[in-house]
Amino acid sequence: MIDVSGTFFFQLGIIIIITAIAAFILRLVKQPQILAYVLVGVLLSPLLKLVTDTSLIESMSLVGVAFLLFIVGLEIDIKSLRNVAFVSSLGSTIQIIILFGFGYLISLLLGFLSLEAAYIGLMLSFSSTMVVMKLLSDKRELNTLHGRIVVGTLLTQDVVAILALSILTSVNGFTVVLFGISLVKFVSLFLISYLASKYLFPDFFRFAARHQELLLITSLAVCFLFSLAFYSLGFSIAIGAFLAGVALGSLEYNLEIIGKVRSLKDFFSLLFFVSLGMGLSLGVIKEKWTLLLALLGLVLVLKPIVIMTICSLFKYTKKPSFLSALSLAQIGEFSLILAAQGLALGHISQDLFSLTVIITLVSITLTSYFIQFDQFFYRLLERPLRIFDRFYTEGLEYLPTPARPKIVLCGYNRIGYSILRDLDVVKKKVLIIDYNPEVITQLVREGYHCIYGEVTDDEIIERMGLAQISLLVSTVPDYTDNLFLIRKVKEVNKKASIFVTASDIDSALTLYSHGADYVIMPHFLGGDHVANIISGLREKKIVLHQERNRHIIDLKERKQRGQEHPKG
């Protein structure tokens, strides 16, 4: 027993030390850390064979998956998904059906048996909830338009994956009754989690929050309770952990819980990625390389095209459609779970399982680059992507008068809403440009001049009438987009005032040097606004309770419009 423990401690120590060195090197060269974890797994097991017993590492990695999805559940704002519910539910379902069909048919042509082809079709349909949400969370993009589309799509995929696991587990004796029982079990657990979050957890955690250690252990207990409940009924522990996070996410202590669990999540999810590298079979790459390239083509080329086409058909412009498709261009943990289940049941071969692991590793690693450099890839492919423009122009603009508005507002949500509210007295003189179809639909109902599209689109630029405007305000956070707008305005109108937005000081200074009249920096303006309130209070120019009441009214209006600020 002592020898086993010592061996495991030695192997775990080797993993952590080498992973730290690899992560440090890749951070210096500005590469994603996920790549370091995967490479360490490949190095330690298939190549150098320093880690021979991977079972314990793989078991611990499952805890990492649970913790990661637990935190994602805590951070995710389900209400913010209501504006993308249509594309996330119906659109995702259509996407799964199309990708499954393509994957199934192409797999048959590649020589796979019917059941193996069905597994490939399903595995192709699902993306990595764990990896994508981590990368978007790191970039603080979970609550951007494409982030919300991606999150909603992943949630739909996860539900379908759970149902698929239930069916495939009993494929030899599958009946509608068994499927119905599985569905009832899942819905029942979901309802229990909802009722617990509404009626049980608030009082329970109000007491636990008085003691920091008790808050941590109670939160972990809820995570494991949900995970074990789902596992005991034949579902994935990952979904149980995610729903546990969602159940606690509505509590006022959710940020404290996130802070306490995040370090545990980082450690165990590191082991998850290392274990993926350990599962790599290098011999399969040599023997099945043509098959590997064909399946990778389905994941990296066909899948993004299908997703972008569906987003475009749901009237999203090419930029959020492309960013959503790029973020989902991989297969993930549910594909691995499906493959492992298929292997255990004898439905798929060892070679197909190894190919699934390799494709998962390659696609997940590439996804870390896709998401990190998504704006670069969009600018690189912007011209050929214009083919998608034809899908969304109809019915998403409102120009009731022939007169050109004198003020152009690019980007409505949050900051733009505040600006527009103060410009309400001159509604007919404001033209709003936004790439969220729900926003434009709302503005059309309210009678604003508005156009749906990208601010960098040549046709949209032409329709802004920049030569006649007196003011352009851009709340778009992308630096290159704002630089482009400044240049376009300066080319035709030297007198117009230009307000643009920046997320860091260097970008702001560069925008000033190119002719911006004022650069909006939201995180600094918040401090300036509070300072002005305090100064007004000290000089008795402000009555605090009146300011408080105005703020409460403003917050309620924003909440009704779905303008919750990103958490974390």
Residue pairs with C-beta under 8 A, 6 or more apart in sequence:
7 53
8 53
8 56
11 50
11 51
11 52
11 53
11 57
12 57
14 44
14 50
14 51
15 40
15 44
15 51
15 57
15 271
15 274
18 40
18 43
18 44
19 36
19 37
19 40
19 270
19 274
22 36
22 37
22 39
22 40
23 33
23 36
23 37
25 36
26 32
26 33
26 35
26 36
27 33
32 365
32 368
32 369
32 372
34 131
34 273
34 364
34 365
34 368
35 365
35 368
37 270
37 273
37 274
37 277
38 273
38 274
38 276
38 277
38 361
38 364
38 365
39 277
40 274
40 277
41 273
41 274
41 275
41 276
41 277
41 278
41 279
41 280
42 277
42 278
42 280
43 277
44 50
44 51
44 274
44 277
44 278
45 51
45 52
45 54
45 277
45 278
45 279
45 280
46 277
46 278
46 280
46 281
46 282
47 282
51 57
51 278
54 275
54 278
54 279
57 271
57 274
57 275
57 278
58 275
58 278
58 279
60 268
60 271
61 268
61 269
61 271
61 272
61 273
61 274
61 275
62 237
62 272
63 268
64 265
64 267
64 268
64 269
64 270
64 271
64 272
65 130
65 237
65 238
65 241
65 268
65 269
65 272
65 333
66 223
66 224
66 227
66 237
66 238
66 240
66 241
66 268
67 223
67 241
67 261
67 264
67 265
67 268
67 269
68 130
68 133
68 134
68 265
68 268
68 269
68 272
69 129
69 130
69 133
69 238
69 239
69 241
69 242
69 245
70 223
70 241
70 242
70 244
70 245
70 261
70 265
71 245
71 258
71 261
71 262
71 265
72 129
72 130
72 133
72 134
72 137
72 242
72 245
73 241
73 242
73 243
73 244
73 245
73 246
73 247
73 248
73 249
74 245
74 246
74 248
74 249
74 254
74 257
74 258
74 261
75 137
75 142
75 245
75 249
75 254
75 258
75 567
75 568
76 133
76 142
76 151
76 245
76 246
76 249
77 143
77 249
77 564
77 566
77 567
78 246
78 249
79 562
79 564
80 143
80 148
80 562
80 564
81 88
81 148
81 151
81 152
81 155
82 562
83 148
83 436
83 438
83 562
84 145
84 148
84 149
84 152
84 438
85 152
86 314
87 149
87 152
87 153
87 310
87 311
87 314
87 316
88 148
88 149
88 151
88 152
88 153
88 155
88 156
89 152
89 156
91 153
91 310
91 311
91 313
91 314
92 152
92 153
92 156
92 157
93 156
93 160
94 310
95 125
95 153
95 306
95 307
95 310
96 125
96 126
96 156
96 157
96 160
98 306
98 310
99 121
99 124
99 125
99 302
99 303
99 306
100 121
100 122
100 124
100 125
101 121
102 121
102 124
102 298
102 302
102 306
103 117
103 120
103 121
103 122
103 123
103 124
103 125
103 298
104 117
104 118
104 120
104 121
105 117
106 294
106 298
107 116
107 117
107 120
107 121
108 114
108 117
110 291
110 294
112 120
112 352
115 171
115 347
115 348
116 342
116 347
116 348
116 349
116 352
119 168
119 338
119 339
119 342
119 347
119 348
119 352
120 295
120 352
122 161
122 164
122 168
122 335
122 338
123 331
123 335
123 338
123 339
123 356
124 295
124 298
124 299
124 303
124 331
124 335
125 157
125 160
126 157
126 158
126 160
126 161
126 331
126 332
126 334
126 335
126 338
127 153
127 154
127 157
127 327
127 328
127 329
127 330
127 331
127 332
128 330
128 331
128 332
128 333
128 360
128 364
128 367
129 154
129 155
129 157
129 158
129 238
129 242
129 332
129 333
129 334
130 238
130 269
130 272
130 332
130 333
131 330
131 332
131 333
131 364
131 367
131 368
132 150
132 154
132 327
132 328
132 330
132 332
132 367
132 371
133 142
133 151
133 154
134 269
135 327
135 367
135 368
135 371
135 372
136 142
136 147
136 150
136 151
136 327
136 371
137 568
139 371
139 372
140 566
140 568
141 147
142 148
142 151
142 566
143 564
143 565
143 566
145 316
145 320
145 435
145 436
146 319
146 320
146 321
146 323
146 324
146 327
149 311
149 316
149 320
149 324
150 324
150 327
150 328
153 307
153 324
153 328
154 328
157 334
158 239
158 242
158 334
159 186
161 236
161 334
161 337
161 338
162 186
162 235
162 236
162 239
163 179
163 182
163 183
163 186
164 338
165 234
165 235
165 236
165 337
165 338
165 341
166 178
166 179
166 182
166 183
166 234
166 235
167 174
167 179
167 182
168 338
168 341
168 342
168 345
168 347
169 234
169 341
169 345
170 178
171 345
171 347
182 234
185 233
185 234
185 235
186 235
189 226
189 229
189 230
189 233
189 235
189 240
189 243
190 243
193 226
193 243
193 244
193 246
193 247
194 247
196 247
197 246
197 247
197 248
197 250
197 251
201 222
201 247
201 248
201 251
202 251
204 218
205 215
205 218
205 248
205 251
205 253
208 214
208 215
208 218
209 215
209 253
209 256
212 256
212 260
215 253
215 256
215 257
215 260
216 257
216 260
216 261
219 248
219 257
219 260
219 261
220 261
222 244
222 247
222 248
223 241
223 244
223 245
223 261
225 244
226 240
226 241
226 243
226 244
226 247
227 237
227 238
227 240
227 241
227 244
228 237
228 240
229 240
230 236
230 237
230 239
230 240
230 243
231 237
231 240
236 334
236 337
238 333
238 334
248 254
248 257
251 257
254 567
255 567
255 568
258 568
276 336
276 357
276 360
276 361
276 364
277 361
279 354
279 357
280 354
280 357
280 358
280 361
281 354
281 357
281 358
284 292
284 351
284 354
284 355
284 358
285 292
285 358
287 351
288 351
288 355
291 355
292 355
292 358
292 359
295 355
295 359
296 359
296 362
296 363
299 329
299 330
299 331
299 359
299 363
300 329
300 363
300 366
303 325
303 328
303 329
304 325
304 326
304 328
304 329
305 325
307 321
307 324
307 325
307 328
307 329
308 318
308 321
308 322
308 324
308 325
308 388
309 388
311 320
311 321
311 324
311 325
312 318
312 321
312 388
312 391
312 392
313 391
314 437
315 391
315 392
315 396
315 437
315 452
316 324
316 392
316 435
316 437
317 389
317 392
317 435
317 452
317 453
317 454
318 382
318 385
318 386
318 388
318 389
318 454
319 378
319 435
319 454
320 435
320 436
321 388
322 377
322 378
322 381
322 385
323 374
323 378
326 370
326 371
326 374
326 377
326 378
327 367
327 370
327 371
327 374
329 363
329 366
329 367
329 370
330 360
330 363
330 364
330 366
330 367
331 356
331 359
331 360
331 363
332 360
332 364
335 356
335 360
336 356
336 357
336 360
339 348
339 352
339 353
339 356
339 357
340 353
342 348
342 352
342 353
343 349
343 350
343 353
370 377
375 478
375 480
378 385
379 480
382 456
389 457
392 437
392 452
393 452
393 453
396 437
396 440
396 441
396 444
396 452
397 440
397 444
397 450
397 451
397 452
398 440
398 443
398 444
398 447
398 448
398 449
398 450
399 449
399 451
400 447
400 449
401 428
401 449
403 428
404 431
404 465
404 468
404 469
405 428
405 429
405 430
405 431
405 449
405 465
405 469
406 429
406 468
406 469
406 470
406 471
407 423
407 426
407 429
407 430
407 431
407 469
407 470
407 471
407 472
407 473
408 430
408 431
408 432
408 433
408 464
408 466
408 469
408 471
408 472
408 473
409 416
409 419
409 420
409 423
409 430
409 431
409 432
409 433
409 473
409 475
410 416
410 433
410 434
410 455
410 472
410 473
410 474
410 475
410 476
410 485
411 433
411 434
411 455
411 474
411 475
411 476
411 501
412 420
412 432
412 434
412 436
412 439
412 443
412 475
413 434
413 436
413 439
413 475
413 563
414 475
414 558
414 563
414 565
415 475
415 501
415 520
415 522
416 432
416 434
416 473
416 475
417 558
417 561
417 563
419 473
419 475
420 430
420 432
420 448
423 429
423 430
427 447
427 448
428 449
430 448
430 449
431 449
431 450
431 451
431 464
431 465
432 440
432 443
432 448
432 449
432 450
432 451
433 450
433 451
433 453
433 455
433 460
433 464
434 440
434 443
434 450
434 452
435 452
435 453
435 454
435 455
437 452
440 450
440 451
440 452
442 561
443 450
444 450
451 460
451 463
453 459
453 460
454 460
455 461
455 474
455 476
455 481
455 484
455 485
456 481
456 484
456 485
461 488
464 472
466 472
466 488
466 489
466 492
466 493
466 496
467 492
467 493
468 493
469 489
469 493
469 496
470 495
470 496
470 497
471 496
471 497
471 498
471 499
472 485
472 489
472 496
472 497
472 498
472 499
473 499
473 500
474 481
474 482
474 485
474 498
474 499
474 500
474 501
475 501
475 520
476 482
476 485
476 500
476 501
477 501
477 502
477 503
479 502
479 503
479 507
479 510
479 511
482 500
482 501
482 502
482 511
482 516
483 510
483 511
483 514
485 498
485 500
486 498
486 500
486 511
486 514
486 515
486 516
487 514
489 496
489 498
490 498
490 515
497 517
497 518
498 515
498 516
498 517
498 518
499 516
499 517
499 518
499 519
499 520
500 511
500 516
500 518
500 519
500 520
501 519
501 520
501 521
501 522
502 508
502 511
502 519
502 520
502 521
503 521
505 521
508 519
508 521
511 519
512 519
533 542
533 547
536 542
537 544
558 564
